[in-house]
Amino acid sequence: METDDDIISVLADRYSREIIILLTNNELTAQQIATKLGIPLSTTYRKIKFLEFMQLIKKTKVVRTLEGLDESYYKGLVSEIEIRFKDGKISYKLERFKMEDKIIRLWQKFTEK
């Protein structure tokens, strides 16, 4: 379970924020994320691992490449994060996408084509 400090740490980290933003509407591999953000792949994997632990993103599928390697795809789980500072205390509200929202988005993808 995430703590106030964990959430603030994620939001304070530029690359973690950018990964969450990228994965909100996209399903990408670590290589694609690293390329889009212009950061080393090792940094990307480290950020992904922590964001998965925090349940802010998740691995959605693994695809075998022609070279025989497995490529994992990731998707964002966060719909909203709200940080509050009141009476000397920091708190947050975190909303994740609901399963119904995922089904609706999937259906919309099919109807767009």
MMTF fields as JSON, N, C-alpha, C and O atoms, coordinates in Angstrom:
{
  "mmtfVersion": "1.0.0",
  "mmtfProducer": "UNKNOWN",
  "numBonds": 451,
  "numAtoms": 452,
  "numGroups": 113,
  "numChains": 1,
  "numModels": 1,
  "chainsPerModel": [1],
  "groupsPerChain": [113],
  "chainIdList": ["A"],
  "bondAtomList": [4, 2, 8, 6, 12, 10, 16, 14, 20, 18, 24, 22, 28, 26, 32, 30, 36, 34, 40, 38, 44, 42, 48, 46, 52, 50, 56, 54, 60, 58, 64, 62, 68, 66, 72, 70, 76, 74, 80, 78, 84, 82, 88, 86, 92, 90, 96, 94, 100, 98, 104, 102, 108, 106, 112, 110, 116, 114, 120, 118, 124, 122, 128, 126, 132, 130, 136, 134, 140, 138, 144, 142, 148, 146, 152, 150, 156, 154, 160, 158, 164, 162, 168, 166, 172, 170, 176, 174, 180, 178, 184, 182, 188, 186, 192, 190, 196, 194, 200, 198, 204, 202, 208, 206, 212, 210, 216, 214, 220, 218, 224, 222, 228, 226, 232, 230, 236, 234, 240, 238, 244, 242, 248, 246, 252, 250, 256, 254, 260, 258, 264, 262, 268, 266, 272, 270, 276, 274, 280, 278, 284, 282, 288, 286, 292, 290, 296, 294, 300, 298, 304, 302, 308, 306, 312, 310, 316, 314, 320, 318, 324, 322, 328, 326, 332, 330, 336, 334, 340, 338, 344, 342, 348, 346, 352, 350, 356, 354, 360, 358, 364, 362, 368, 366, 372, 370, 376, 374, 380, 378, 384, 382, 388, 386, 392, 390, 396, 394, 400, 398, 404, 402, 408, 406, 412, 410, 416, 414, 420, 418, 424, 422, 428, 426, 432, 430, 436, 434, 440, 438, 444, 442, 448, 446],
  "bondOrderList": [1, 1, 1, 1, 1, 1, 1, 1, 1, 1, 1, 1, 1, 1, 1, 1, 1, 1, 1, 1, 1, 1, 1, 1, 1, 1, 1, 1, 1, 1, 1, 1, 1, 1, 1, 1, 1, 1, 1, 1, 1, 1, 1, 1, 1, 1, 1, 1, 1, 1, 1, 1, 1, 1, 1, 1, 1, 1, 1, 1, 1, 1, 1, 1, 1, 1, 1, 1, 1, 1, 1, 1, 1, 1, 1, 1, 1, 1, 1, 1, 1, 1, 1, 1, 1, 1, 1, 1, 1, 1, 1, 1, 1, 1, 1, 1, 1, 1, 1, 1, 1, 1, 1, 1, 1, 1, 1, 1, 1, 1, 1, 1],
  "groupList": [{"groupName": "MET", "atomNameList": ["N", "CA", "C", "O"], "elementList": ["N", "C", "C", "O"], "formalChargeList": [0, 0, 0, 0], "bondAtomList": [1, 0, 2, 1, 3, 2], "bondOrderList": [1, 1, 2], "singleLetterCode": "M", "chemCompType": "L-PEPTIDE LINKING"}, {"groupName": "GLU", "atomNameList": ["N", "CA", "C", "O"], "elementList": ["N", "C", "C", "O"], "formalChargeList": [0, 0, 0, 0], "bondAtomList": [1, 0, 2, 1, 3, 2], "bondOrderList": [1, 1, 2], "singleLetterCode": "E", "chemCompType": "L-PEPTIDE LINKING"}, {"groupName": "THR", "atomNameList": ["N", "CA", "C", "O"], "elementList": ["N", "C", "C", "O"], "formalChargeList": [0, 0, 0, 0], "bondAtomList": [1, 0, 2, 1, 3, 2], "bondOrderList": [1, 1, 2], "singleLetterCode": "T", "chemCompType": "L-PEPTIDE LINKING"}, {"groupName": "ASP", "atomNameList": ["N", "CA", "C", "O"], "elementList": ["N", "C", "C", "O"], "formalChargeList": [0, 0, 0, 0], "bondAtomList": [1, 0, 2, 1, 3, 2], "bondOrderList": [1, 1, 2], "singleLetterCode": "D", "chemCompType": "L-PEPTIDE LINKING"}, {"groupName": "ILE", "atomNameList": ["N", "CA", "C", "O"], "elementList": ["N", "C", "C", "O"], "formalChargeList": [0, 0, 0, 0], "bondAtomList": [1, 0, 2, 1, 3, 2], "bondOrderList": [1, 1, 2], "singleLetterCode": "I", "chemCompType": "L-PEPTIDE LINKING"}, {"groupName": "SER", "atomNameList": ["N", "CA", "C", "O"], "elementList": ["N", "C", "C", "O"], "formalChargeList": [0, 0, 0, 0], "bondAtomList": [1, 0, 2, 1, 3, 2], "bondOrderList": [1, 1, 2], "singleLetterCode": "S", "chemCompType": "L-PEPTIDE LINKING"}, {"groupName": "VAL", "atomNameList": ["N", "CA", "C", "O"], "elementList": ["N", "C", "C", "O"], "formalChargeList": [0, 0, 0, 0], "bondAtomList": [1, 0, 2, 1, 3, 2], "bondOrderList": [1, 1, 2], "singleLetterCode": "V", "chemCompType": "L-PEPTIDE LINKING"}, {"groupName": "LEU", "atomNameList": ["N", "CA", "C", "O"], "elementList": ["N", "C", "C", "O"], "formalChargeList": [0, 0, 0, 0], "bondAtomList": [1, 0, 2, 1, 3, 2], "bondOrderList": [1, 1, 2], "singleLetterCode": "L", "chemCompType": "L-PEPTIDE LINKING"}, {"groupName": "ALA", "atomNameList": ["N", "CA", "C", "O"], "elementList": ["N", "C", "C", "O"], "formalChargeList": [0, 0, 0, 0], "bondAtomList": [1, 0, 2, 1, 3, 2], "bondOrderList": [1, 1, 2], "singleLetterCode": "A", "chemCompType": "L-PEPTIDE LINKING"}, {"groupName": "ARG", "atomNameList": ["N", "CA", "C", "O"], "elementList": ["N", "C", "C", "O"], "formalChargeList": [0, 0, 0, 0], "bondAtomList": [1, 0, 2, 1, 3, 2], "bondOrderList": [1, 1, 2], "singleLetterCode": "R", "chemCompType": "L-PEPTIDE LINKING"}, {"groupName": "TYR", "atomNameList": ["N", "CA", "C", "O"], "elementList": ["N", "C", "C", "O"], "formalChargeList": [0, 0, 0, 0], "bondAtomList": [1, 0, 2, 1, 3, 2], "bondOrderList": [1, 1, 2], "singleLetterCode": "Y", "chemCompType": "L-PEPTIDE LINKING"}, {"groupName": "ASN", "atomNameList": ["N", "CA", "C", "O"], "elementList": ["N", "C", "C", "O"], "formalChargeList": [0, 0, 0, 0], "bondAtomList": [1, 0, 2, 1, 3, 2], "bondOrderList": [1, 1, 2], "singleLetterCode": "N", "chemCompType": "L-PEPTIDE LINKING"}, {"groupName": "GLN", "atomNameList": ["N", "CA", "C", "O"], "elementList": ["N", "C", "C", "O"], "formalChargeList": [0, 0, 0, 0], "bondAtomList": [1, 0, 2, 1, 3, 2], "bondOrderList": [1, 1, 2], "singleLetterCode": "Q", "chemCompType": "L-PEPTIDE LINKING"}, {"groupName": "LYS", "atomNameList": ["N", "CA", "C", "O"], "elementList": ["N", "C", "C", "O"], "formalChargeList": [0, 0, 0, 0], "bondAtomList": [1, 0, 2, 1, 3, 2], "bondOrderList": [1, 1, 2], "singleLetterCode": "K", "chemCompType": "L-PEPTIDE LINKING"}, {"groupName": "GLY", "atomNameList": ["N", "CA", "C", "O"], "elementList": ["N", "C", "C", "O"], "formalChargeList": [0, 0, 0, 0], "bondAtomList": [1, 0, 2, 1, 3, 2], "bondOrderList": [1, 1, 2], "singleLetterCode": "G", "chemCompType": "PEPTIDE LINKING"}, {"groupName": "PRO", "atomNameList": ["N", "CA", "C", "O"], "elementList": ["N", "C", "C", "O"], "formalChargeList": [0, 0, 0, 0], "bondAtomList": [1, 0, 2, 1, 3, 2], "bondOrderList": [1, 1, 2], "singleLetterCode": "P", "chemCompType": "L-PEPTIDE LINKING"}, {"groupName": "PHE", "atomNameList": ["N", "CA", "C", "O"], "elementList": ["N", "C", "C", "O"], "formalChargeList": [0, 0, 0, 0], "bondAtomList": [1, 0, 2, 1, 3, 2], "bondOrderList": [1, 1, 2], "singleLetterCode": "F", "chemCompType": "L-PEPTIDE LINKING"}, {"groupName": "TRP", "atomNameList": ["N", "CA", "C", "O"], "elementList": ["N", "C", "C", "O"], "formalChargeList": [0, 0, 0, 0], "bondAtomList": [1, 0, 2, 1, 3, 2], "bondOrderList": [1, 1, 2], "singleLetterCode": "W", "chemCompType": "L-PEPTIDE LINKING"}],
  "groupTypeList": [0, 1, 2, 3, 3, 3, 4, 4, 5, 6, 7, 8, 3, 9, 10, 5, 9, 1, 4, 4, 4, 7, 7, 2, 11, 11, 1, 7, 2, 8, 12, 12, 4, 8, 2, 13, 7, 14, 4, 15, 7, 5, 2, 2, 10, 9, 13, 4, 13, 16, 7, 1, 16, 0, 12, 7, 4, 13, 13, 2, 13, 6, 6, 9, 2, 7, 1, 14, 7, 3, 1, 5, 10, 10, 13, 14, 7, 6, 5, 1, 4, 1, 4, 9, 16, 13, 3, 14, 13, 4, 5, 10, 13, 7, 1, 9, 16, 13, 0, 1, 3, 13, 4, 4, 9, 7, 17, 12, 13, 16, 2, 1, 13],
  "groupIdList": [1, 2, 3, 4, 5, 6, 7, 8, 9, 10, 11, 12, 13, 14, 15, 16, 17, 18, 19, 20, 21, 22, 23, 24, 25, 26, 27, 28, 29, 30, 31, 32, 33, 34, 35, 36, 37, 38, 39, 40, 41, 42, 43, 44, 45, 46, 47, 48, 49, 50, 51, 52, 53, 54, 55, 56, 57, 58, 59, 60, 61, 62, 63, 64, 65, 66, 67, 68, 69, 70, 71, 72, 73, 74, 75, 76, 77, 78, 79, 80, 81, 82, 83, 84, 85, 86, 87, 88, 89, 90, 91, 92, 93, 94, 95, 96, 97, 98, 99, 100, 101, 102, 103, 104, 105, 106, 107, 108, 109, 110, 111, 112, 113],
  "secStructList": [7, 7, 7, 2, 2, 2, 2, 2, 2, 2, 2, 2, 1, 2, 2, 2, 2, 2, 2, 2, 2, 2, 2, 2, 1, 7, 7, 3, 3, 2, 2, 2, 2, 2, 2, 2, 2, 6, 7, 7, 2, 2, 2, 2, 2, 2, 2, 2, 2, 2, 2, 2, 2, 6, 6, 1, 3, 3, 3, 3, 3, 3, 3, 3, 7, 6, 6, 1, 7, 3, 3, 3, 3, 3, 3, 3, 7, 3, 3, 3, 3, 3, 3, 3, 3, 3, 6, 6, 3, 3, 3, 3, 3, 3, 3, 3, 7, 7, 2, 2, 2, 2, 2, 2, 2, 2, 2, 2, 2, 2, 2, 2, 7],
  "xCoordList": [0.841, 0.0, 0.886, 1.868, 0.52, 1.318, 1.096, 0.043, 2.094, 2.001, 2.004, 2.249, 1.727, 1.776, 3.143, 3.243, 4.196, 5.556, 5.834, 6.503, 5.324, 5.529, 4.877, 5.489, 3.633, 2.905, 3.587, 3.753, 3.977, 4.657, 5.99, 6.377, 6.687, 7.957, 7.767, 8.565, 6.722, 6.435, 6.128, 6.643, 5.291, 4.9, 6.039, 6.07, 6.96, 8.111, 9.157, 9.979, 9.114, 10.077, 9.575, 8.536, 10.308, 9.896, 9.605, 8.566, 10.506, 10.324, 9.165, 8.459, 8.963, 7.824, 6.515, 5.596, 6.446, 5.253, 5.035, 3.919, 6.116, 5.993, 5.589, 4.849, 6.066, 5.666, 4.176, 3.46, 3.716, 2.286, 1.458, 0.441, 1.893, 1.165, 1.154, 0.106, 2.31, 2.399, 1.464, 0.818, 1.406, 0.655, -0.824, -1.572, -1.246, -2.663, -3.518, -4.57, -3.07, -3.858, -3.133, -3.592, -1.996, -1.196, -0.765, -0.641, -0.545, 0.031, 1.396, 1.479, 2.468, 3.807, 4.765, 4.542, 5.836, 6.912, 7.908, 7.872, 8.78, 9.821, 10.701, 11.078, 11.027, 11.863, 11.164, 11.8, 9.866, 9.129, 9.08, 9.21, 8.892, 8.862, 10.22, 10.29, 11.297, 12.645, 12.926, 13.493, 12.532, 12.751, 11.963, 12.508, 10.683, 9.84, 10.336, 10.261, 10.841, 11.29, 12.771, 13.247, 13.5, 14.922, 15.73, 16.653, 15.377, 16.091, 16.649, 16.16, 17.664, 18.24, 17.209, 16.316, 17.36, 16.457, 16.522, 15.503, 17.712, 17.854, 17.048, 16.432, 17.054, 16.262, 14.783, 14.01, 14.397, 12.997, 12.519, 11.447, 13.299, 12.906, 12.805, 11.911, 13.709, 13.682, 12.404, 11.759, 12.053, 10.832, 9.598, 8.665, 9.589, 8.448, 8.242, 7.114, 9.32, 9.222, 8.568, 7.698, 8.993, 8.419, 6.967, 6.127, 6.661, 5.284, 4.348, 3.179, 4.859, 4.062, 3.826, 2.712, 4.873, 4.759, 3.709, 2.957, 3.665, 2.701, 1.308, 0.362, 1.186, -0.067, -0.588, -1.788, 0.348, 0.0, 0.022, -0.622, 0.767, 0.762, 0.737, 0.982, 0.44, 0.501, 0.899, 0.685, 1.482, 1.85, 0.557, -0.183, 0.295, -0.957, -0.783, -1.703, 0.397, 0.63, 2.115, 2.902, 2.483, 3.859, 3.817, 3.086, 4.612, 4.633, 6.021, 7.026, 6.078, 7.356, 7.767, 6.999, 8.978, 9.49, 10.026, 10.154, 10.336, 10.907, 12.26, 12.68, 12.948, 14.253, 14.117, 15.119, 12.876, 12.642, 12.665, 12.694, 12.653, 12.641, 11.217, 10.371, 10.956, 9.641, 9.638, 10.531, 8.633, 8.45, 7.193, 6.117, 7.316, 6.162, 5.578, 6.309, 4.263, 3.549, 2.916, 2.451, 2.899, 2.408, 1.311, 1.285, 0.411, -0.71, -0.906, -0.695, -1.307, -1.565, -2.851, -3.813, -2.867, -4.048, -4.689, -5.756, -4.056, -4.488, -5.41, -5.093, -6.554, -7.423, -7.301, -7.547, -6.914, -6.783, -5.931, -6.04, -5.082, -4.338, -4.521, -4.254, -4.975, -5.181, -4.365, -4.498, -3.515, -2.68, -3.246, -3.605, -3.324, -3.831, -2.844, -2.205, -2.748, -2.014, -2.985, -3.42, -3.317, -4.297, -3.924, -3.633, -3.934, -3.639, -2.311, -2.187, -1.323, 0.005, 0.145, 1.158, -0.848, -0.792, -0.968, -1.75, -0.218, -0.331, -1.133, -0.894, -2.09, -2.867, -3.079, -2.822, -3.543, -3.801, -5.038, -5.461, -5.591, -6.708, -6.288, -5.923, -6.34, -5.909, -7.072, -7.665, -7.392, -8.448, -7.838, -7.112, -8.152, -7.691, -8.861, -10.026, -8.529, -9.571, -10.35, -9.774, -11.65, -12.496, -12.566, -12.348, -12.866, -12.952, -13.996, -13.797, -15.106, -16.15, -15.595, -15.92, -14.742, -14.135, -13.247, -13.223, -12.524, -11.635, -12.44, -12.049, -13.56, -14.418, -15.0, -15.058, -15.433, -15.992, -14.942, -15.233, -13.699, -12.628, -12.303, -12.05, -12.308, -12.047, -13.137, -12.842, -14.377, -15.491, -15.382, -15.663, -14.975, -14.814, -13.727, -13.86, -12.657, -11.608, -12.148, -11.798, -13.01, -13.579, -14.531, -14.592, -15.27, -16.263, -15.642, -16.271, -14.386, -13.709, -13.277, -13.109, -13.101, -12.551, -13.602, -13.293],
  "yCoordList": [-1.191, 0.0, 1.254, 1.34, 2.201, 3.416, 4.334, 4.306, 5.135, 6.115, 7.512, 7.688, 8.507, 9.897, 10.208, 10.824, 9.774, 10.044, 9.379, 9.965, 8.155, 7.447, 8.209, 8.409, 8.627, 9.34, 10.672, 11.033, 11.394, 12.678, 12.458, 13.243, 11.392, 11.059, 10.781, 11.234, 10.044, 9.75, 11.033, 11.252, 11.877, 13.107, 14.122, 14.959, 14.052, 14.957, 14.542, 15.354, 13.275, 12.761, 13.002, 12.475, 13.786, 14.174, 12.974, 12.933, 11.998, 10.869, 9.967, 9.432, 9.792, 9.006, 9.67, 9.004, 10.991, 11.734, 11.566, 11.309, 11.714, 11.632, 10.227, 10.075, 9.213, 7.837, 7.644, 7.059, 8.13, 8.025, 8.747, 8.228, 9.939, 10.719, 9.974, 9.862, 9.463, 8.726, 7.513, 7.222, 6.813, 5.562, 5.754, 4.78, 6.994, 7.245, 6.852, 6.234, 7.208, 6.92, 6.022, 5.834, 5.469, 4.638, 3.363, 3.311, 2.358, 1.101, 0.981, 0.814, 1.068, 1.146, 0.169, -0.278, -0.148, -0.965, -0.043, 1.175, -0.632, 0.15, 0.855, 2.011, 0.169, 0.773, 1.988, 3.017, 1.875, 2.996, 4.177, 5.332, 3.874, 4.924, 5.623, 6.852, 4.837, 5.4, 6.297, 7.38, 5.85, 6.629, 7.933, 8.995, 7.857, 9.063, 10.082, 11.288, 9.599, 10.512, 10.861, 11.769, 10.137, 10.399, 10.076, 10.807, 8.974, 8.565, 7.156, 6.406, 6.792, 5.449, 4.357, 4.539, 3.23, 2.106, 1.595, 1.193, 1.608, 1.135, 2.016, 1.51, 3.321, 4.248, 3.971, 3.973, 3.733, 3.448, 2.204, 2.217, 1.131, -0.101, 0.11, -0.439, 0.895, 1.156, 1.927, 1.618, 2.916, 3.701, 2.834, 2.905, 2.01, 1.124, 0.169, -0.048, -0.392, -1.346, -0.696, -1.291, 0.527, 1.217, 1.608, 1.474, 2.088, 2.472, 1.266, 1.387, 0.102, -1.13, -1.502, -1.861, -1.415, -1.698, -0.793, -1.229, 0.458, 1.425, 1.253, 1.93, 0.359, 0.094, 1.34, 1.61, 2.084, 3.247, 2.914, 3.585, 1.874, 1.318, -0.197, -0.739, -0.874, -2.337, -2.897, -2.29, -4.074, -4.797, -5.371, -6.073, -5.067, -5.512, -6.738, -7.542, -6.874, -8.038, -8.209, -7.282, -9.398, -9.709, -10.293, -11.247, -9.706, -10.132, -10.67, -10.047, -11.816, -12.403, -11.75, -11.746, -11.198, -10.545, -11.594, -12.769, -11.157, -12.059, -12.595, -13.671, -11.827, -12.253, -13.243, -13.721, -13.557, -14.501, -13.883, -14.602, -12.557, -11.868, -11.492, -11.272, -11.421, -11.002, -9.498, -8.966, -8.807, -7.376, -7.174, -7.627, -6.5, -6.218, -4.862, -3.907, -4.789, -3.541, -3.089, -3.908, -1.767, -1.198, -0.181, 0.448, -0.034, 0.901, 1.565, 0.936, 2.825, 3.558, 3.113, 2.74, 3.152, 2.78, 3.982, 3.852, 5.138, 6.301, 7.187, 7.551, 7.529, 8.502, 9.874, 10.9, 9.882, 11.163, 11.001, 10.012, 11.999, 12.095, 13.521, 14.491, 13.624, 14.936, 15.004, 14.149, 16.031, 16.238, 17.421, 18.44, 17.28, 18.36, 18.652, 17.757, 19.924, 20.353, 21.185, 22.257, 20.672, 21.37, 21.159, 20.04, 22.239, 22.192, 21.492, 20.741, 21.745, 21.181, 19.719, 19.099, 19.151, 17.74, 17.612, 18.329, 16.678, 16.373, 15.091, 14.11, 15.121, 13.917, 13.841, 14.799, 12.706, 12.546, 11.692, 10.919, 11.866, 11.037, 10.489, 11.244, 9.193, 8.532, 7.741, 6.911, 8.002, 7.241, 6.459, 6.998, 5.186, 4.326, 4.082, 4.196, 3.746, 3.422, 2.22, 1.269, 2.275, 1.152, 0.168, 0.541, -1.076, -2.105, -1.726, -1.977, -1.124, -0.736, 0.273, 0.22, 1.211, 2.207, 1.536, 1.95, 0.509, -0.201, -0.896, -0.892, -1.492, -2.179, -1.174, -1.438, -0.021, 1.02, 1.51, 1.673, 1.752, 2.205, 1.162, 1.499, -0.107, -1.182, -1.208, -1.338, -1.085, -1.082, 0.108, -0.018, 1.263, 2.445, 2.233, 2.711, 1.526, 1.228, 0.408, 0.647, -0.569, -1.417, -0.644, -0.883, 0.274, 1.024, 2.124, 2.614, 2.533, 3.57, 3.077, 3.873, 1.784, 1.229, 0.906, 0.432],
  "zCoordList": [0.0, 0.0, 0.0, 0.737, -0.827, -0.939, 0.263, 0.9, 0.551, 1.637, 1.035, -0.159, 1.88, 1.422, 0.825, -0.236, 1.521, 1.054, -0.293, -1.144, -0.494, -1.761, -2.918, -3.967, -2.71, -3.765, -4.072, -5.237, -3.041, -3.25, -3.956, -4.821, -3.587, -4.23, -5.719, -6.541, -6.069, -7.479, -8.235, -9.331, -7.651, -8.331, -8.403, -9.305, -7.47, -7.477, -8.513, -8.938, -8.91, -9.873, -11.301, -11.7, -12.044, -13.406, -14.297, -14.955, -14.326, -15.233, -14.809, -15.664, -13.521, -13.058, -13.488, -13.963, -13.315, -13.758, -15.254, -15.705, -16.019, -17.476, -17.927, -18.9, -17.232, -17.565, -17.286, -18.099, -16.146, -15.822, -16.879, -17.339, -17.262, -18.276, -19.61, -20.246, -20.038, -21.306, -21.323, -22.33, -20.186, -20.141, -19.822, -19.74, -19.644, -19.373, -20.572, -20.414, -21.758, -22.963, -23.957, -25.084, -23.533, -24.431, -23.732, -22.508, -24.524, -24.044, -24.723, -25.94, -23.925, -24.494, -23.824, -22.699, -24.543, -23.977, -23.262, -23.433, -22.472, -21.79, -22.819, -22.626, -23.905, -24.958, -25.567, -25.795, -25.83, -26.399, -25.425, -25.828, -24.153, -23.131, -23.071, -23.075, -23.017, -22.951, -24.152, -24.007, -25.323, -26.546, -26.518, -26.819, -26.159, -26.134, -25.111, -25.347, -23.977, -22.928, -23.029, -22.347, -23.883, -24.047, -22.798, -22.438, -22.14, -20.93, -21.116, -21.96, -20.338, -20.467, -20.15, -19.322, -20.829, -20.629, -19.187, -18.625, -18.591, -17.207, -16.245, -15.307, -16.476, -15.665, -15.858, -14.9, -17.097, -17.41, -16.679, -16.076, -16.725, -16.036, -14.524, -13.879, -13.965, -12.522, -12.147, -11.144, -12.951, -12.7, -12.876, -12.076, -13.926, -14.18, -13.009, -12.568, -12.518, -11.406, -10.182, -9.547, -9.859, -8.707, -8.967, -8.077, -10.164, -10.49, -10.486, -10.121, -10.892, -10.798, -9.335, -8.954, -8.522, -7.094, -6.448, -5.576, -6.877, -6.352, -6.959, -6.553, -7.919, -8.628, -9.349, -9.379, -9.925, -10.725, -12.213, -13.02, -12.564, -13.923, -13.787, -12.71, -14.892, -14.849, -16.196, -17.245, -16.127, -17.345, -17.926, -17.237, -19.191, -19.797, -20.683, -20.834, -21.263, -22.119, -22.353, -22.162, -22.767, -23.14, -24.544, -24.812, -25.437, -26.834, -27.159, -26.818, -27.812, -28.24, -29.552, -30.514, -29.593, -30.802, -31.775, -31.43, -32.982, -33.981, -33.544, -33.97, -32.68, -32.163, -31.016, -30.485, -30.628, -29.54, -28.155, -27.157, -28.082, -26.798, -26.412, -27.279, -25.123, -24.646, -24.418, -23.758, -24.964, -24.752, -23.935, -24.326, -22.807, -21.959, -22.318, -22.581, -22.327, -22.567, -21.263, -20.47, -21.043, -19.802, -20.089, -21.147, -19.129, -19.233, -17.885, -16.848, -17.884, -16.652, -15.986, -16.659, -14.67, -13.89, -13.199, -12.598, -13.277, -12.502, -13.327, -14.46, -12.744, -13.395, -12.736, -13.369, -11.435, -10.742, -9.48, -8.755, -9.243, -7.983, -7.476, -8.186, -6.248, -5.638, -4.352, -3.476, -4.246, -3.056, -2.289, -2.879, -0.963, -0.117, 1.007, 1.56, 1.317, 2.495, 3.314, 2.893, 4.493, 5.335, 6.796, 7.218, 7.556, 8.988, 9.27, 10.239, 8.418, 8.632, 8.255, 8.576, 7.58, 7.189, 5.682, 5.056, 5.128, 3.699, 3.565, 4.269, 2.644, 2.359, 0.852, 0.124, 0.409, -1.028, -1.247, -0.388, -2.422, -2.876, -4.23, -5.131, -4.362, -5.587, -6.151, -5.462, -7.402, -8.07, -9.218, -10.053, -9.233, -10.325, -11.275, -10.891, -12.515, -13.472, -12.96, -12.431, -13.124, -12.734, -13.898, -15.05, -13.592, -14.632, -15.68, -16.869, -15.253, -16.217, -17.215, -18.401, -16.728, -17.608, -18.647, -19.805, -18.24, -19.165, -20.251, -21.418, -19.871, -20.845, -21.822, -23.023, -21.32, -22.185, -23.171, -24.356, -22.683, -23.58, -24.634, -25.79, -24.238, -25.191, -26.261, -27.449, -25.847, -26.789, -27.738, -28.93, -27.209, -28.054, -29.102, -30.229, -28.751, -29.717, -30.88, -32.036, -30.564, -31.607, -32.494, -33.7, -31.912, -32.701, -33.539, -34.477, -33.209, -33.977, -35.354, -36.278, -35.488, -36.733, -37.728, -38.821]
}
